[in-house]
Each structure stands twice: as structure tokens, then as C-alpha cells.
Amino acid sequence: MRKRKVVSAAVITILGIAIWLCVRFPYEIGASVTALLGTSGRIDPLTLHLQGEFVESNLGTAVEPDGSITVRLIAQQYNFVPACTIVPIGVPIRFRVTSADVVHRLGFPDSGQELEVVPGHVSEEKVQFTSAGEHVIPCNEFCGAGHWDMRSRVMAVPGDQFSKLQPQERLTCASR
Ligand code: CUA
């Protein structure tokens, strides 16, 4: 009986450590990096959907007044919002991404670029897509139990096709 108690206590301890490693550890590392860079508190992960740059209506692909392209995403356990974005090929796309919870990392397989996303901070990277079609952008930072299935999709289309899209159609391809 006593042995069983000891075993279950050990199992609970190991589970606790595993959960901490999955959920809290990436956050702690991210928070330390953010503190070191002096960029903490730039954006509140708790109010992303309510105010500022990352409100829902501002997510996805935007054409800036100078004609450049920006993609805004929220990374969260375990998806990206929006799930799919549509961009033109052959031009630099400015990705601006923030996290609603823990540290995530977008991996762009074509170029080998990576973008670490830390809660409280907006990460930015310019990425160019050279081929048309769907590009899968996985999360490359272990962020918890659903990490393995966390990915974003980018639909790259020729520039003339992109410019024919209505502003609303440009925002996201999540429904396609
Ligand atoms: Cu997000 Cu792994």
C-alpha cells in the first residue's frame, strides 16, 4: 500500500515537471530574452484581440500606403490567426507576429529563415516567396502538447493575380 503511494507521488511529480517543461519553461526563457533585450511590455498578450495592431480586423495580409505588403499574425497554442494568408510572389513580405501565450517560432522552409515570437513583443522578419502555391510554415519551437500540429499556411500567387483581389479577399485564405 505504502509502495503504491510512493509510486503515485513519483508519477505526479514527474507529470508536474513535464507540464512545467512544456508550458512554463519556453515562457520563462522567452521572458528572460525579452527582459535582456529591454523590449518587455511592448504589447499586452492579454488584450491583443481588444485593442491595437493585432485586433482581428487588422490580421492577415495588408497592402501598405507605399505598396509594400505586411502580414500580421497571432501565434497561440496551437495555431496561428489567421490560419492561412495570401501573398504575392517575388516581393519582400514583412511578417509582424506576436504571441498570445508562450514562445513560438515560425520556420520558413523555402528560405530557411526563422522568426521567434515572444509574448509581449512584436517580432518582424522580411520573407520572399519565389514559387506560387501553398507554403506550410510550421512552429519550430516546442510550445506544448499540440506543438507538433501547429502550423500556418501561406498561399503565394503571382503579383497580377494578387492585385486583382478585393481588399477583403487579400486578408486571408483560411476559408479556402
Ligand atoms: Cu508553437 Cu510550437
Backbone and ligand atoms as CSV (ligand in chain L), in Angstrom:
chain,resi,resn,atom,element,x,y,z
A,1,MET,N,N,0.840,-1.210,0.000
A,1,MET,CA,C,0.000,0.000,0.000
A,1,MET,C,C,0.871,1.255,0.000
A,2,ARG,N,N,1.901,1.208,0.890
A,2,ARG,CA,C,2.786,2.358,1.022
A,2,ARG,C,C,3.579,2.552,-0.284
A,3,LYS,N,N,3.965,1.381,-0.853
A,3,LYS,CA,C,4.738,1.421,-2.097
A,3,LYS,C,C,3.924,2.094,-3.208
A,4,ARG,N,N,2.600,1.758,-3.245
A,4,ARG,CA,C,1.739,2.333,-4.285
A,4,ARG,C,C,1.654,3.856,-4.133
A,5,LYS,N,N,1.580,4.307,-2.861
A,5,LYS,CA,C,1.523,5.760,-2.598
A,5,LYS,C,C,2.782,6.461,-3.106
A,6,VAL,N,N,3.918,5.812,-2.822
A,6,VAL,CA,C,5.196,6.387,-3.240
A,6,VAL,C,C,5.246,6.471,-4.759
A,7,VAL,N,N,4.769,5.387,-5.426
A,7,VAL,CA,C,4.794,5.361,-6.887
A,7,VAL,C,C,3.897,6.464,-7.458
A,8,SER,N,N,2.667,6.608,-6.885
A,8,SER,CA,C,1.779,7.634,-7.433
A,8,SER,C,C,2.318,9.036,-7.163
A,9,ALA,N,N,2.970,9.228,-6.012
A,9,ALA,CA,C,3.579,10.538,-5.739
A,9,ALA,C,C,4.668,10.823,-6.764
A,10,ALA,N,N,5.437,9.800,-7.091
A,10,ALA,CA,C,6.515,9.973,-8.077
A,10,ALA,C,C,5.936,10.301,-9.445
A,11,VAL,N,N,4.845,9.600,-9.812
A,11,VAL,CA,C,4.213,9.842,-11.118
A,11,VAL,C,C,3.698,11.278,-11.186
A,12,ILE,N,N,3.047,11.744,-10.091
A,12,ILE,CA,C,2.506,13.111,-10.061
A,12,ILE,C,C,3.644,14.129,-10.186
A,13,THR,N,N,4.754,13.852,-9.477
A,13,THR,CA,C,5.906,14.760,-9.549
A,13,THR,C,C,6.443,14.839,-10.968
A,14,ILE,N,N,6.608,13.658,-11.605
A,14,ILE,CA,C,7.160,13.624,-12.968
A,14,ILE,C,C,6.215,14.330,-13.932
A,15,LEU,N,N,4.902,14.094,-13.771
A,15,LEU,CA,C,3.912,14.768,-14.628
A,15,LEU,C,C,3.997,16.281,-14.467
A,16,GLY,N,N,4.118,16.697,-13.208
A,16,GLY,CA,C,4.210,18.133,-12.908
A,16,GLY,C,C,5.408,18.757,-13.600
A,17,ILE,N,N,6.550,18.069,-13.503
A,17,ILE,CA,C,7.779,18.577,-14.138
A,17,ILE,C,C,7.596,18.629,-15.652
A,18,ALA,N,N,6.955,17.560,-16.203
A,18,ALA,CA,C,6.749,17.507,-17.659
A,18,ALA,C,C,5.876,18.664,-18.124
A,19,ILE,N,N,4.802,18.927,-17.375
A,19,ILE,CA,C,3.895,20.023,-17.748
A,19,ILE,C,C,4.625,21.365,-17.650
A,20,TRP,N,N,5.422,21.492,-16.589
A,20,TRP,CA,C,6.172,22.746,-16.423
A,20,TRP,C,C,7.126,22.963,-17.600
A,21,LEU,N,N,7.810,21.873,-17.982
A,21,LEU,CA,C,8.763,21.979,-19.088
A,21,LEU,C,C,8.050,22.358,-20.383
A,22,CYS,N,N,6.843,21.788,-20.583
A,22,CYS,CA,C,6.108,22.029,-21.829
A,22,CYS,C,C,5.546,23.441,-21.898
A,23,VAL,N,N,5.025,23.920,-20.789
A,23,VAL,CA,C,4.252,25.161,-20.823
A,23,VAL,C,C,5.053,26.348,-20.288
A,24,ARG,N,N,5.634,26.162,-19.128
A,24,ARG,CA,C,6.222,27.309,-18.439
A,24,ARG,C,C,7.652,27.604,-18.907
A,25,PHE,N,N,8.402,26.545,-19.153
A,25,PHE,CA,C,9.820,26.716,-19.472
A,25,PHE,C,C,10.045,27.605,-20.712
A,26,PRO,N,N,9.311,27.315,-21.848
A,26,PRO,CA,C,9.505,28.189,-23.018
A,26,PRO,C,C,9.170,29.637,-22.698
A,27,TYR,N,N,8.146,29.824,-21.848
A,27,TYR,CA,C,7.750,31.187,-21.487
A,27,TYR,C,C,8.841,31.873,-20.680
A,28,GLU,N,N,9.407,31.113,-19.709
A,28,GLU,CA,C,10.464,31.680,-18.859
A,28,GLU,C,C,11.660,32.109,-19.705
A,29,ILE,N,N,12.069,31.240,-20.626
A,29,ILE,CA,C,13.205,31.548,-21.499
A,29,ILE,C,C,12.883,32.799,-22.322
A,30,GLY,N,N,11.673,32.801,-22.894
A,30,GLY,CA,C,11.262,33.937,-23.717
A,30,GLY,C,C,11.230,35.227,-22.925
A,31,ALA,N,N,10.696,35.132,-21.708
A,31,ALA,CA,C,10.598,36.326,-20.863
A,31,ALA,C,C,11.990,36.855,-20.524
A,32,SER,N,N,12.947,35.924,-20.276
A,32,SER,CA,C,14.313,36.347,-19.951
A,32,SER,C,C,14.958,37.060,-21.134
A,33,VAL,N,N,14.754,36.466,-22.330
A,33,VAL,CA,C,15.324,37.076,-23.538
A,33,VAL,C,C,14.732,38.464,-23.738
A,34,THR,N,N,13.406,38.562,-23.563
A,34,THR,CA,C,12.727,39.842,-23.745
A,34,THR,C,C,13.252,40.874,-22.758
A,35,ALA,N,N,13.441,40.422,-21.499
A,35,ALA,CA,C,13.941,41.341,-20.473
A,35,ALA,C,C,15.354,41.802,-20.831
A,36,LEU,N,N,16.179,40.862,-21.317
A,36,LEU,CA,C,17.556,41.191,-21.685
A,36,LEU,C,C,17.590,42.208,-22.823
A,37,LEU,N,N,16.668,42.044,-23.770
A,37,LEU,CA,C,16.633,42.938,-24.930
A,37,LEU,C,C,15.984,44.275,-24.575
A,38,GLY,N,N,15.389,44.327,-23.399
A,38,GLY,CA,C,14.762,45.579,-22.963
A,38,GLY,C,C,13.499,45.889,-23.732
A,39,THR,N,N,12.829,44.835,-24.208
A,39,THR,CA,C,11.645,45.078,-25.037
A,39,THR,C,C,10.365,44.608,-24.359
A,40,SER,N,N,10.443,44.299,-23.062
A,40,SER,CA,C,9.251,43.766,-22.402
A,40,SER,C,C,8.174,44.839,-22.300
A,41,GLY,N,N,6.936,44.384,-22.269
A,41,GLY,CA,C,5.830,45.304,-22.065
A,41,GLY,C,C,5.445,46.094,-23.283
A,42,ARG,N,N,5.941,45.727,-24.441
A,42,ARG,CA,C,5.598,46.469,-25.647
A,42,ARG,C,C,4.154,46.257,-26.056
A,43,ILE,N,N,3.693,45.049,-25.842
A,43,ILE,CA,C,2.328,44.734,-26.239
A,43,ILE,C,C,1.778,43.742,-25.226
A,44,ASP,N,N,0.531,43.976,-24.810
A,44,ASP,CA,C,-0.036,43.140,-23.761
A,44,ASP,C,C,-0.695,41.908,-24.376
A,45,PRO,N,N,-0.158,40.697,-24.108
A,45,PRO,CA,C,-0.727,39.494,-24.725
A,45,PRO,C,C,-2.192,39.271,-24.349
A,46,LEU,N,N,-2.622,39.854,-23.230
A,46,LEU,CA,C,-3.990,39.591,-22.764
A,46,LEU,C,C,-5.043,40.436,-23.483
A,47,THR,N,N,-4.609,41.509,-24.129
A,47,THR,CA,C,-5.594,42.397,-24.765
A,47,THR,C,C,-5.401,42.491,-26.276
A,48,LEU,N,N,-4.680,41.499,-26.847
A,48,LEU,CA,C,-4.388,41.534,-28.285
A,48,LEU,C,C,-5.645,41.663,-29.135
A,49,HIS,N,N,-6.696,40.931,-28.736
A,49,HIS,CA,C,-7.906,40.887,-29.554
A,49,HIS,C,C,-8.775,42.136,-29.352
A,50,LEU,N,N,-8.453,42.916,-28.344
A,50,LEU,CA,C,-9.320,44.028,-27.976
A,50,LEU,C,C,-8.855,45.379,-28.510
A,51,GLN,N,N,-7.528,45.557,-28.587
A,51,GLN,CA,C,-7.033,46.875,-28.983
A,51,GLN,C,C,-5.671,46.768,-29.657
A,52,GLY,N,N,-5.352,47.794,-30.437
A,52,GLY,CA,C,-4.024,47.885,-31.034
A,52,GLY,C,C,-3.880,47.164,-32.364
A,53,GLU,N,N,-2.629,46.960,-32.730
A,53,GLU,CA,C,-2.285,46.452,-34.055
A,53,GLU,C,C,-2.860,45.064,-34.364
A,54,PHE,N,N,-3.051,44.245,-33.326
A,54,PHE,CA,C,-3.410,42.849,-33.566
A,54,PHE,C,C,-4.889,42.538,-33.302
A,55,VAL,N,N,-5.736,43.562,-33.405
A,55,VAL,CA,C,-7.181,43.267,-33.340
A,55,VAL,C,C,-7.538,42.453,-34.588
A,56,GLU,N,N,-8.613,41.688,-34.479
A,56,GLU,CA,C,-8.926,40.712,-35.521
A,56,GLU,C,C,-9.038,41.338,-36.910
A,57,SER,N,N,-9.637,42.536,-36.981
A,57,SER,CA,C,-9.863,43.166,-38.288
A,57,SER,C,C,-8.556,43.581,-38.959
A,58,ASN,N,N,-7.457,43.594,-38.194
A,58,ASN,CA,C,-6.177,44.047,-38.733
A,58,ASN,C,C,-5.234,42.880,-39.029
A,59,LEU,N,N,-5.701,41.650,-38.803
A,59,LEU,CA,C,-4.846,40.483,-39.015
A,59,LEU,C,C,-4.877,40.065,-40.486
A,60,GLY,N,N,-3.840,39.342,-40.892
A,60,GLY,CA,C,-3.765,38.856,-42.263
A,60,GLY,C,C,-2.884,39.751,-43.109
A,61,THR,N,N,-3.129,39.734,-44.414
A,61,THR,CA,C,-2.279,40.460,-45.361
A,61,THR,C,C,-2.819,41.871,-45.588
A,62,ALA,N,N,-1.932,42.856,-45.473
A,62,ALA,CA,C,-2.329,44.247,-45.712
A,62,ALA,C,C,-1.404,44.863,-46.753
A,63,VAL,N,N,-1.981,45.680,-47.629
A,63,VAL,CA,C,-1.171,46.454,-48.564
A,63,VAL,C,C,-1.004,47.844,-47.952
A,64,GLU,N,N,0.249,48.211,-47.666
A,64,GLU,CA,C,0.524,49.495,-47.020
A,64,GLU,C,C,0.378,50.631,-48.045
A,65,PRO,N,N,0.251,51.879,-47.567
A,65,PRO,CA,C,0.097,53.010,-48.493
A,65,PRO,C,C,1.239,53.094,-49.520
A,66,ASP,N,N,2.452,52.646,-49.170
A,66,ASP,CA,C,3.562,52.703,-50.130
A,66,ASP,C,C,3.595,51.482,-51.053
A,67,GLY,N,N,2.583,50.611,-50.953
A,67,GLY,CA,C,2.511,49.442,-51.836
A,67,GLY,C,C,3.168,48.194,-51.268
A,68,SER,N,N,3.909,48.335,-50.153
A,68,SER,CA,C,4.551,47.164,-49.562
A,68,SER,C,C,3.509,46.287,-48.869
A,69,ILE,N,N,3.917,45.042,-48.623
A,69,ILE,CA,C,2.969,44.063,-48.078
A,69,ILE,C,C,3.372,43.684,-46.656
A,70,THR,N,N,2.387,43.713,-45.751
A,70,THR,CA,C,2.605,43.280,-44.372
A,70,THR,C,C,1.622,42.163,-44.040
A,71,VAL,N,N,2.144,41.133,-43.377
A,71,VAL,CA,C,1.279,40.066,-42.869
A,71,VAL,C,C,1.327,40.116,-41.347
A,72,ARG,N,N,0.156,40.253,-40.714
A,72,ARG,CA,C,0.094,40.263,-39.243
A,72,ARG,C,C,-0.561,38.987,-38.742
A,73,LEU,N,N,0.129,38.312,-37.822
A,73,LEU,CA,C,-0.369,37.041,-37.291
A,73,LEU,C,C,-0.273,37.042,-35.775
A,74,ILE,N,N,-1.197,36.299,-35.157
A,74,ILE,CA,C,-1.057,35.973,-33.731
A,74,ILE,C,C,-0.733,34.495,-33.637
A,75,ALA,N,N,0.342,34.170,-32.901
A,75,ALA,CA,C,0.685,32.779,-32.628
A,75,ALA,C,C,0.137,32.432,-31.254
A,76,GLN,N,N,-0.513,31.293,-31.170
A,76,GLN,CA,C,-1.053,30.872,-29.875
A,76,GLN,C,C,-1.115,29.354,-29.851
A,77,GLN,N,N,-1.107,28.779,-28.645
A,77,GLN,CA,C,-1.201,27.325,-28.535
A,77,GLN,C,C,-2.557,26.866,-29.079
A,78,TYR,N,N,-2.729,26.149,-30.192
A,78,TYR,CA,C,-1.676,25.670,-31.055
A,78,TYR,C,C,-2.024,25.984,-32.502
A,79,ASN,N,N,-2.164,27.260,-32.795
A,79,ASN,CA,C,-2.420,27.652,-34.183
A,79,ASN,C,C,-1.963,29.089,-34.412
A,80,PHE,N,N,-2.110,29.518,-35.650
A,80,PHE,CA,C,-1.834,30.897,-36.000
A,80,PHE,C,C,-3.148,31.530,-36.457
A,81,VAL,N,N,-3.338,32.787,-36.148
A,81,VAL,CA,C,-4.540,33.502,-36.583
A,81,VAL,C,C,-4.102,34.659,-37.477
A,82,PRO,N,N,-4.598,34.698,-38.738
A,82,PRO,CA,C,-5.401,33.672,-39.391
A,82,PRO,C,C,-4.556,32.456,-39.773
A,83,ALA,N,N,-5.246,31.342,-40.052
A,83,ALA,CA,C,-4.555,30.077,-40.327
A,83,ALA,C,C,-3.856,30.103,-41.682
A,84,CYS,N,N,-4.362,30.936,-42.587
A,84,CYS,CA,C,-3.807,30.986,-43.947
A,84,CYS,C,C,-3.789,32.436,-44.420
A,85,THR,N,N,-2.673,32.838,-45.022
A,85,THR,CA,C,-2.598,34.195,-45.570
A,85,THR,C,C,-2.213,34.115,-47.041
A,86,ILE,N,N,-2.619,35.101,-47.785
A,86,ILE,CA,C,-2.366,35.104,-49.222
A,86,ILE,C,C,-1.416,36.268,-49.536
A,87,VAL,N,N,-0.339,35.979,-50.270
A,87,VAL,CA,C,0.683,36.995,-50.555
A,87,VAL,C,C,1.115,36.906,-52.021
A,88,PRO,N,N,1.657,37.999,-52.563
A,88,PRO,CA,C,2.204,37.917,-53.918
A,88,PRO,C,C,3.620,37.332,-53.898
A,89,ILE,N,N,4.006,36.652,-54.975
A,89,ILE,CA,C,5.374,36.122,-55.041
A,89,ILE,C,C,6.331,37.210,-55.541
A,90,GLY,N,N,7.611,37.027,-55.230
A,90,GLY,CA,C,8.655,37.866,-55.807
A,90,GLY,C,C,8.855,39.215,-55.157
A,91,VAL,N,N,8.140,39.497,-54.070
A,91,VAL,CA,C,8.370,40.761,-53.356
A,91,VAL,C,C,8.564,40.448,-51.868
A,92,PRO,N,N,9.349,41.289,-51.163
A,92,PRO,CA,C,9.537,41.026,-49.732
A,92,PRO,C,C,8.227,41.217,-48.969
A,93,ILE,N,N,7.906,40.247,-48.141
A,93,ILE,CA,C,6.695,40.323,-47.318
A,93,ILE,C,C,7.143,40.548,-45.875
A,94,ARG,N,N,6.631,41.605,-45.276
A,94,ARG,CA,C,7.001,41.911,-43.893
A,94,ARG,C,C,6.046,41.169,-42.954
A,95,PHE,N,N,6.567,40.185,-42.221
A,95,PHE,CA,C,5.756,39.474,-41.234
A,95,PHE,C,C,5.889,40.176,-39.893
A,96,ARG,N,N,4.757,40.521,-39.292
A,96,ARG,CA,C,4.740,41.054,-37.923
A,96,ARG,C,C,3.887,40.111,-37.090
A,97,VAL,N,N,4.530,39.473,-36.113
A,97,VAL,CA,C,3.868,38.396,-35.385
A,97,VAL,C,C,4.066,38.594,-33.889
A,98,THR,N,N,3.014,38.306,-33.122
A,98,THR,CA,C,3.141,38.327,-31.673
A,98,THR,C,C,2.492,37.068,-31.109
A,99,SER,N,N,2.760,36.805,-29.828
A,99,SER,CA,C,2.234,35.591,-29.209
A,99,SER,C,C,1.205,35.936,-28.150
A,100,ALA,N,N,0.173,35.104,-28.069
A,100,ALA,CA,C,-0.856,35.288,-27.039
A,100,ALA,C,C,-0.506,34.515,-25.775
A,101,ASP,N,N,0.531,33.663,-25.828
A,101,ASP,CA,C,0.796,32.835,-24.639
A,101,ASP,C,C,2.285,32.554,-24.411
A,102,VAL,N,N,2.857,31.612,-25.141
A,102,VAL,CA,C,4.240,31.197,-24.882
A,102,VAL,C,C,5.109,31.514,-26.098
A,103,VAL,N,N,6.371,31.086,-26.039
A,103,VAL,CA,C,7.283,31.329,-27.160
A,103,VAL,C,C,6.979,30.353,-28.300
A,104,HIS,N,N,6.829,30.892,-29.495
A,104,HIS,CA,C,6.672,30.076,-30.699
A,104,HIS,C,C,7.756,30.519,-31.685
A,105,ARG,N,N,7.907,29.757,-32.767
A,105,ARG,CA,C,8.920,30.128,-33.764
A,105,ARG,C,C,8.443,29.697,-35.153
A,106,LEU,N,N,8.231,30.674,-36.010
A,106,LEU,CA,C,7.830,30.330,-37.377
A,106,LEU,C,C,9.062,29.899,-38.156
A,107,GLY,N,N,8.920,28.798,-38.884
A,107,GLY,CA,C,10.008,28.337,-39.740
A,107,GLY,C,C,9.588,28.443,-41.193
A,108,PHE,N,N,10.372,29.201,-41.982
A,108,PHE,CA,C,10.060,29.348,-43.403
A,108,PHE,C,C,10.956,28.379,-44.172
A,109,PRO,N,N,10.400,27.222,-44.581
A,109,PRO,CA,C,11.242,26.163,-45.146
A,109,PRO,C,C,11.979,26.590,-46.414
A,110,ASP,N,N,11.342,27.419,-47.249
A,110,ASP,CA,C,11.965,27.770,-48.531
A,110,ASP,C,C,13.271,28.530,-48.339
A,111,SER,N,N,13.260,29.504,-47.430
A,111,SER,CA,C,14.436,30.361,-47.266
A,111,SER,C,C,15.281,29.958,-46.068
A,112,GLY,N,N,14.747,29.084,-45.214
A,112,GLY,CA,C,15.487,28.688,-44.015
A,112,GLY,C,C,15.417,29.737,-42.914
A,113,GLN,N,N,14.661,30.817,-43.130
A,113,GLN,CA,C,14.543,31.859,-42.108
A,113,GLN,C,C,13.647,31.380,-40.965
A,114,GLU,N,N,13.899,31.939,-39.798
A,114,GLU,CA,C,13.048,31.635,-38.650
A,114,GLU,C,C,12.677,32.933,-37.959
A,115,LEU,N,N,11.527,32.944,-37.331
A,115,LEU,CA,C,11.074,34.125,-36.614
A,115,LEU,C,C,10.582,33.709,-35.237
A,116,GLU,N,N,11.356,34.076,-34.217
A,116,GLU,CA,C,10.955,33.740,-32.851
A,116,GLU,C,C,9.890,34.726,-32.386
A,117,VAL,N,N,8.856,34.192,-31.773
A,117,VAL,CA,C,7.732,35.023,-31.336
A,117,VAL,C,C,7.596,34.894,-29.822
A,118,VAL,N,N,7.717,36.028,-29.141
A,118,VAL,CA,C,7.742,36.053,-27.684
A,118,VAL,C,C,6.555,36.862,-27.185
A,119,PRO,N,N,5.820,36.362,-26.178
A,119,PRO,CA,C,4.699,37.158,-25.668
A,119,PRO,C,C,5.169,38.526,-25.164
A,120,GLY,N,N,4.408,39.551,-25.452
A,120,GLY,CA,C,4.768,40.896,-25.002
A,120,GLY,C,C,5.591,41.674,-26.008
A,121,HIS,N,N,5.933,41.031,-27.126
A,121,HIS,CA,C,6.837,41.641,-28.086
A,121,HIS,C,C,6.343,41.367,-29.505
A,122,VAL,N,N,6.553,42.312,-30.406
A,122,VAL,CA,C,6.216,42.090,-31.809
A,122,VAL,C,C,7.495,41.718,-32.555
A,123,SER,N,N,7.493,40.553,-33.192
A,123,SER,CA,C,8.660,40.113,-33.963
A,123,SER,C,C,8.428,40.418,-35.432
A,124,GLU,N,N,9.514,40.759,-36.114
A,124,GLU,CA,C,9.367,41.144,-37.517
A,124,GLU,C,C,10.447,40.489,-38.369
A,125,GLU,N,N,10.066,40.072,-39.566
A,125,GLU,CA,C,11.018,39.455,-40.493
A,125,GLU,C,C,10.506,39.667,-41.914
A,126,LYS,N,N,11.434,39.944,-42.838
A,126,LYS,CA,C,11.035,40.059,-44.243
A,126,LYS,C,C,11.335,38.756,-44.956
A,127,VAL,N,N,10.313,38.218,-45.598
A,127,VAL,CA,C,10.434,36.925,-46.268
A,127,VAL,C,C,9.910,37.069,-47.686
A,128,GLN,N,N,10.608,36.427,-48.618
A,128,GLN,CA,C,10.163,36.481,-50.007
A,128,GLN,C,C,9.807,35.069,-50.485
A,129,PHE,N,N,8.688,34.953,-51.168
A,129,PHE,CA,C,8.282,33.651,-51.715
A,129,PHE,C,C,8.522,33.668,-53.217
A,130,THR,N,N,9.265,32.677,-53.701
A,130,THR,CA,C,9.646,32.686,-55.112
A,130,THR,C,C,8.757,31.790,-55.962
A,131,SER,N,N,8.029,30.879,-55.319
A,131,SER,CA,C,7.172,29.985,-56.118
A,131,SER,C,C,5.720,30.111,-55.677
A,132,ALA,N,N,4.828,30.011,-56.677
A,132,ALA,CA,C,3.405,30.080,-56.387
A,132,ALA,C,C,2.939,28.783,-55.736
A,133,GLY,N,N,1.852,28.889,-54.986
A,133,GLY,CA,C,1.285,27.697,-54.347
A,133,GLY,C,C,1.291,27.826,-52.842
A,134,GLU,N,N,0.933,26.716,-52.200
A,134,GLU,CA,C,0.810,26.742,-50.745
A,134,GLU,C,C,2.149,26.444,-50.072
A,135,HIS,N,N,2.517,27.281,-49.122
A,135,HIS,CA,C,3.738,27.071,-48.338
A,135,HIS,C,C,3.321,26.830,-46.890
A,136,VAL,N,N,3.790,25.728,-46.338
A,136,VAL,CA,C,3.455,25.413,-44.946
A,136,VAL,C,C,4.559,25.961,-44.045
A,137,ILE,N,N,4.148,26.744,-43.043
A,137,ILE,CA,C,5.095,27.378,-42.126
A,137,ILE,C,C,4.885,26.755,-40.742
A,138,PRO,N,N,5.697,25.790,-40.361
A,138,PRO,CA,C,5.471,25.142,-39.063
A,138,PRO,C,C,6.006,25.966,-37.897
A,139,CYS,N,N,5.500,25.652,-36.700
A,139,CYS,CA,C,6.094,26.210,-35.483
A,139,CYS,C,C,7.309,25.352,-35.150
A,140,ASN,N,N,8.473,25.996,-35.011
A,140,ASN,CA,C,9.718,25.265,-34.765
A,140,ASN,C,C,10.208,25.363,-33.326
A,141,GLU,N,N,9.333,25.821,-32.421
A,141,GLU,CA,C,9.736,25.926,-31.014
A,141,GLU,C,C,8.778,25.053,-30.218
A,142,PHE,N,N,9.313,24.143,-29.426
A,142,PHE,CA,C,8.410,23.286,-28.660
A,142,PHE,C,C,7.584,24.153,-27.707
A,143,CYS,N,N,6.255,24.145,-27.906
A,143,CYS,CA,C,5.410,25.077,-27.148
A,143,CYS,C,C,4.306,24.368,-26.372
A,144,GLY,N,N,4.394,23.042,-26.285
A,144,GLY,CA,C,3.396,22.306,-25.508
A,144,GLY,C,C,2.895,21.098,-26.281
A,145,ALA,N,N,1.857,20.484,-25.735
A,145,ALA,CA,C,1.379,19.188,-26.245
A,145,ALA,C,C,0.969,19.240,-27.715
A,146,GLY,N,N,0.423,20.374,-28.174
A,146,GLY,CA,C,-0.062,20.441,-29.548
A,146,GLY,C,C,0.945,21.029,-30.521
A,147,HIS,N,N,2.188,21.209,-30.045
A,147,HIS,CA,C,3.221,21.843,-30.875
A,147,HIS,C,C,3.365,21.189,-32.242
A,148,TRP,N,N,3.321,19.851,-32.253
A,148,TRP,CA,C,3.638,19.091,-33.478
A,148,TRP,C,C,2.661,19.394,-34.596
A,149,ASP,N,N,1.494,19.900,-34.263
A,149,ASP,CA,C,0.482,20.142,-35.280
A,149,ASP,C,C,0.258,21.640,-35.500
A,150,MET,N,N,1.148,22.470,-34.963
A,150,MET,CA,C,0.964,23.922,-35.064
A,150,MET,C,C,1.642,24.447,-36.325
A,151,ARG,N,N,0.860,24.970,-37.243
A,151,ARG,CA,C,1.436,25.480,-38.481
A,151,ARG,C,C,0.549,26.555,-39.084
A,152,SER,N,N,1.209,27.391,-39.896
A,152,SER,CA,C,0.487,28.407,-40.640
A,152,SER,C,C,0.638,28.063,-42.118
A,153,ARG,N,N,-0.272,28.555,-42.937
A,153,ARG,CA,C,-0.151,28.330,-44.375
A,153,ARG,C,C,-0.079,29.675,-45.086
A,154,VAL,N,N,0.798,29.759,-46.068
A,154,VAL,CA,C,0.875,30.956,-46.899
A,154,VAL,C,C,0.562,30.547,-48.329
A,155,MET,N,N,-0.414,31.198,-48.921
A,155,MET,CA,C,-0.764,30.946,-50.320
A,155,MET,C,C,-0.107,32.046,-51.148
A,156,ALA,N,N,0.914,31.670,-51.925
A,156,ALA,CA,C,1.630,32.652,-52.741
A,156,ALA,C,C,1.076,32.624,-54.162
A,157,VAL,N,N,0.732,33.810,-54.660
A,157,VAL,CA,C,0.149,33.902,-56.006
A,157,VAL,C,C,0.921,34.962,-56.802
A,158,PRO,N,N,0.896,34.876,-58.143
A,158,PRO,CA,C,1.553,35.915,-58.948
A,158,PRO,C,C,1.003,37.298,-58.614
A,159,GLY,N,N,1.868,38.307,-58.735
A,159,GLY,CA,C,1.509,39.671,-58.348
A,159,GLY,C,C,0.256,40.195,-59.023
A,160,ASP,N,N,0.102,39.899,-60.354
A,160,ASP,CA,C,-1.074,40.431,-61.061
A,160,ASP,C,C,-2.364,39.800,-60.519
A,161,GLN,N,N,-2.255,38.528,-60.139
A,161,GLN,CA,C,-3.418,37.845,-59.554
A,161,GLN,C,C,-3.751,38.440,-58.180
A,162,PHE,N,N,-2.693,38.729,-57.407
A,162,PHE,CA,C,-2.886,39.301,-56.074
A,162,PHE,C,C,-3.564,40.672,-56.168
A,163,SER,N,N,-3.099,41.489,-57.137
A,163,SER,CA,C,-3.631,42.857,-57.196
A,163,SER,C,C,-5.087,42.886,-57.668
A,164,LYS,N,N,-5.548,41.797,-58.284
A,164,LYS,CA,C,-6.948,41.742,-58.717
A,164,LYS,C,C,-7.895,41.410,-57.567
A,165,LEU,N,N,-7.337,40.927,-56.456
A,165,LEU,CA,C,-8.184,40.537,-55.320
A,165,LEU,C,C,-8.750,41.776,-54.636
A,166,GLN,N,N,-9.969,41.666,-54.172
A,166,GLN,CA,C,-10.562,42.738,-53.368
A,166,GLN,C,C,-9.826,42.789,-52.025
A,167,PRO,N,N,-9.763,43.973,-51.391
A,167,PRO,CA,C,-9.061,44.078,-50.102
A,167,PRO,C,C,-9.484,42.997,-49.098
A,168,GLN,N,N,-10.776,42.693,-49.054
A,168,GLN,CA,C,-11.257,41.669,-48.117
A,168,GLN,C,C,-10.729,40.281,-48.471
A,169,GLU,N,N,-10.593,40.029,-49.785
A,169,GLU,CA,C,-10.121,38.721,-50.252
A,169,GLU,C,C,-8.625,38.528,-49.988
A,170,ARG,N,N,-7.905,39.661,-49.862
A,170,ARG,CA,C,-6.468,39.588,-49.648
A,170,ARG,C,C,-6.115,39.194,-48.228
A,171,LEU,N,N,-7.017,39.490,-47.300
A,171,LEU,CA,C,-6.702,39.350,-45.875
A,171,LEU,C,C,-6.296,37.932,-45.500
A,172,THR,N,N,-7.083,36.964,-45.946
A,172,THR,CA,C,-6.849,35.593,-45.508
A,172,THR,C,C,-7.387,34.599,-46.524
A,173,CYS,N,N,-6.780,33.423,-46.550
A,173,CYS,CA,C,-7.311,32.336,-47.375
A,173,CYS,C,C,-7.773,31.209,-46.478
A,174,ALA,N,N,-8.022,31.519,-45.204
A,174,ALA,CA,C,-8.362,30.494,-44.213
A,174,ALA,C,C,-9.625,29.728,-44.587
A,175,SER,N,N,-10.513,30.362,-45.334
A,175,SER,CA,C,-11.774,29.696,-45.657
A,175,SER,C,C,-11.677,28.880,-46.944
A,176,ARG,N,N,-10.539,28.951,-47.641
A,176,ARG,CA,C,-10.435,28.229,-48.914
A,176,ARG,C,C,-10.058,26.777,-48.721
L,1,CUA,CU1,CU,4.015,26.863,-31.246
L,1,CUA,CU2,CU,5.405,25.017,-31.210
